[in-house]
């Protein structure tokens, strides 16, 4: 009889759990976190949460309400985030957070911040990381524009490869063991003084978690193209002392691996069409078209070589050139990688072969 009583009690408890007898928290009781900010200053971690409030019946896919920014600091990431959460009286809800923003102090070594979210099981698969020059104090003064910043950030994250896709998710970032980040992060730029969002105009290259180069304009676009994050270029630059503007169409990259002088060699070729070419604001005359095309191709070759020296030649293989080389000779490349010499002896040549429309 006693055993049966125990069974009945256990079954009752199980049914209560399965039926969800515990009241779940409604959306109206939650603070919807749409952006997380982290920085480091004076040995303290600075945390900021961009939070939206919503009506109890709101759809989780479209949060309405006023955006608020809550900041705090602590000795660790966990402590700083916890204290920021305590700045308001609702339960934080992170399921919609797609943006991680790292301030100027955190940018000196981004590895612990990226690793924290990469190791966090609750992090969204599409959580994307950006840098910002704003300190936590400056961020807290941006409530008037922060809603627009969040929307633009989400738009950038949702862009496809046909546009300038400048983001990468936390789980795409190459955290090379204990060495840190090898790769890049875009800079999320907005101004509290001018009350405007300025988009992504810069990208920062990282090696072992530390920044070492900043890319802008054409160099940034070429970087995205070589990284598979874009399929077109829209360039306004100076070539031979003249202001040259052009757009591209139907771009395609081909990779051909071989051996040159006993060392792995990769040829990267860009083909496609040039369109809307102007020089000093005027369309190119027919008789100058061939020469201008040659100069633009030479300019793109120079940009690609600069990027190669800033990335692959330094062991920052953000363009995955080693993968293409291994397709040609896996054993040889793997041996060179183990010896730590592949990036020293392998060579990469880039050739732009764009033609007029």
N, C-alpha and C positions, 0 to 999 in steps of 0.2 A: 504493500500500500504506500509506504514511504517513498519507494523508488518511483511509483507512478506519479506521486505528487511532485517530485523533483522534475520528472519529465514534462509534466503539465506546465510548471513554472518556466522551464527552459524554452518550451515551445511558445509560450505566451510572449516571452521576451524577444524571441526570434521574430515572431509575427509583428511585434511593435516596431522592430528595426526595419523590417521589410516594407511595412506600410508607411514608413516615414512619419511616425507619430510626432517626432520632434518638429516643431514649427521652424520652417526655413526663414531666413532673413529676406525680406522683400527688397526690391531695387530702391524703393524710397528710403530705406534705412542704410543704404550703401553709398560710399563715396567712390565714384567711378574714376580710377586713376588712368589718365591718358598719356602722361609723360613722366618719366623719372629722370631727375637731374642728380649728378654726383660730381663732387670736386674734392680737392684737398687743400687745406690752408692751415699753416701753423701747427702741423701735426694732427689736425682734426679733419675727419671726413665731413664734408658738407653735403646734405641731402635736400632735395626739393621734390615735391609731388605736385603735379598739375592735376587738379581734381575737378570733376564736373558733378553737380548734383542733378538728380532727375526725379520726375514724378513717379509714384509707385507703379503706374501702369505703363511706363515707358518701355519701348522696345530696346533691348540691350544693344542692338546694332546702330541705333541713332540716339545718342544721349543729348538731351536738351538741358539748358540751365546755364547758370553763370559759372565761368571757370575761376577757380581760386588757386593760389599758389601757397603751399605750406612748406616752410624750410626749418631745418634743425641741424645740429651737428653732434657728432659722437666720436668715440675712440675707434670705432669700426664701422663698416658699411651697414651691418645689421643694426647696430645701435642708432646710427644716424637716421636710417629709414624708419625705425620704430618710433623715435622721437618726433619725426615729421608726421607720422600717422597720428600721433597723439595730439597734434595741434588742432584736430577737429574731432567731433563726437560720433562720427559714423564709421562703420566697418569698411576699411579699404577693399576695393574690388579691382584686381589687377588683370582680369581676363581680357580687357580691351586695350591694355597698354601695348603700343607698338613702337614706342620711341624711347631710347636711352640717350640722354644728353650728357656729355662729359665736359666739364669746365677746364679752364687753363691749367690749374694745378694737377688735375687728373691726367691731362694730356702728356705730362712729363713721363709717365709710365702707366699706360692704359691697361696693362695686363691684369692686375687684381680686380679691376672693375668689370672687365669683359668676362673674366673667368668666373666671377661671382654669379653672373646671370647665365653663363653657359652651363654652369653646374647646377643651376636652380631648376628643379623639375617643373616649377609653376610658370616658368618663363614661356612666353608665346614663341612658337617656331619662327614667326616672322618679325620678332623684335629686332629692330635695326638701330645701330649705334651711330651717333653723330658727335662731332666736336662743336663747341661754341666758345667764343672769347668772353662770354659773360660770366662774372662771378655769381655766387649764390645771392649776394646782396643786390646786384644788378638785376638778376632774374626775378627777384621778389617784387621789383618795381614795374614789371611788364604785364601785369594782369589785364590791362586794357587791350593788349594785342595778342595775348597768349593763345586765345581761341583760334585766331587766324594762323598762328604758328603751328598749332597742332594739326589743323586741317591741311595745311600745305605739306607738313611732314608726312601725313598719311597718304596724301596724293602722290608724293615722291616714292613712297614705299610701294604703292600700287601700280606704278608705271611699268609698262612692258618694255621689251628690248627694242621696240621700234622707236622709242624716245630715249632721251638722255637719262638712263636709269643710274642714279648716282649712289644708290644704297646697297647694302648687303646685310643679311640677317646675322645675328650673333652666331648662329650655327654654321654660317658660311665662312666666318673669319678664321684665318689660319693661326691658331694659337699653338705655336711650335714647342710643345712640351713645357719645360720650365723657362724656356728662353723668352717667351712672350709673343706679342703679335708681330708677324711678318705680313705686311700688306698695306692697306690704306684705310682712311676714314674720311668721309666728307665733312666739311665745315658748314654748320647750320647757322646762317647769319641773319640776325634781326636786330633792329635798333629801337631801344626804348625811347630815345629822344625824338626820332622822326616818326615813331609809331607805325613802322612798316616792316614787313618781312622781306628780306633781300634774297632769299633762296639759297642755293648752294653755288658759290662762286669759287671755292677753293677746295682742294683735296690735299691731305697730309699723308706722306709716306712714312711707314714705321718699320723699324728693324729691331727685333728683340724688345718690343714694347715701347721703344723710344722714337720720337719723331726726328726725321733728318732732312726732309725736303717738302716744299709746298708747291703744288701745281695749280696753275690758273689758265683760263682762256683755252687756246688751242692745245696746249700741252695736256690740260685736263681732259679735253674731248678725245684726244688721241689715246690717252691712258684708258678711258672708258671703252673705246673702240677695241683696243688690243686685249682688254680684259673681258670682252664679250658682253659689256653692259650697254653698248650703243651700236647702231647700224648706220649712222649718218654723222656728218660733220657740217657745222655752220660756223665759218671762220671769218674773222675780221682782224687782219694783222698787217705788219709791215714787211715787205719783201723788196730788197734792193732800194730802200728809201721811199717806196711808194706804198700807199694804203691799199691793200688788196682784200677784197671780200669774195667769198664763194660758198656755195653749198654743194653737197654731193648726193648722188642717187645710186641705188643698186650696188652698194659696197659689198665686197666679199674678200675675206682673208683666206689665203691658202698657206699651208705649212709643209715644207719639204725638208726632211731630215736626210743627212748623209754624213760622210766622214771626209774631213779636209785636213791633210797633213797628219793623219793619224788621230785627229781629235774630232769629237762630235761637232757637227755643224748643222745649223738650221737656217733655212731661207724662208722669210715671211713676205708674202706678196699681197699688196692691196690693189684690187681692181675695182672699177666702177666708173661713174660718170660725173663730170664737173658741170655745174649749172649756176646761172646768175653770177657769173664772174664779172667783177668791176674793178677798175684801177682808178684810185683817187675820185671815186664816185661816178665814173663814167663806164658804160659797157665797153668791153674789149672789142676793138676792130677786128674784122676777119683776118687781116694780114698779120695781126699780132697774136692771134689765138694760139698758134702752135708754140710760140716762144713763151707766152704766159703759162700755158699748160706745163711746159718743161720746168719753169721756175716754181710753180706750185708743187709739182711732184718732188723737186729737189728740196723744197721747204719741208714737206711732210717727211721725207727721208731723214732730214736733220732732226726733226722733232722725235721721230721714232728712235734714232740712235741715242739721243739724249736720254730718253726714257729707258732704253736698254742699259745704259751705263748707270742709271740711277736705281735700277731694279735687279735684273738678272745678273749683271756683272758684279753686284754686291751680295749675291746670294738671296735676294728677295724675289723669288720666282712667282710673282703675282700673276704673270701671264701664262703660267703653266708650260713654259717652254721645255722643261725637263720631261714632261709627259710625252711631248711630240718626239723628243730625241730617243726616249726609251722605246717608242714604237718601232724605231729603226734598228736599234741594238740594245735590247733590254739588259743583257748581262754586262756589257761594257759600261753602260751608264749607271747601273746599280753599283758596280764596283767603284766607280769614280765618286758616287754619292757617299758611299761608306767611307771612302778615303778623304772626303771633304774637299775634293779638287775639281768637281764637275764645273762649278761656276767660274773657276779660274782658267780652265783650258778650253771649254766649249765656246764656240763662236756663233753669233747670230747676225745675219744680214737682212735688212729690211729694204724692200723696193716698192715704191708707189708708182703704179702704172695707170693712173686715172686718165680718162679721155673726155673731150668735150661732148656734150649731148648731141 
